[in-house]
Amino acid sequence: MSDNEVHILLLVVDCRIPQAHSLKEKRSVIKRLTEKMRAKLNASVAETGYLDEWQRAIICVVMVSNSNRYLQQQLARVEQQLLEVHEISVINIEQHWI
């Protein structure tokens, strides 16, 4: 492995927040999730889609490392974080390796 290797993992998470009955409720759930992921995973996290819909969201997670193996481990942690938020149902997760 070269010292100059850079691996970037972009995850695009399509999810539902079925209990949300307003944008305020949805944003509260999304904010808790994104802050938790930032803190525990040292990842960049942002809501990027369905911004004006109450019960849908696209969340993007980006992680950078010099180790592909490390990012694979972090991917499992992202999935675990998503499962721990009971207000969210994950529809799909797309992985993009850059």
Secondary structure, DSSP 4 states (H G I P E B T S, - for coil): --TT--EEEEEEEEEE-TT--SHHHHHHHHHHHHHHHHHHH--EEEEEE-TT-SSEEEEEEEEEES-HHHHHHHHHHHHHHHHH-TT-EEEEEEEEE-
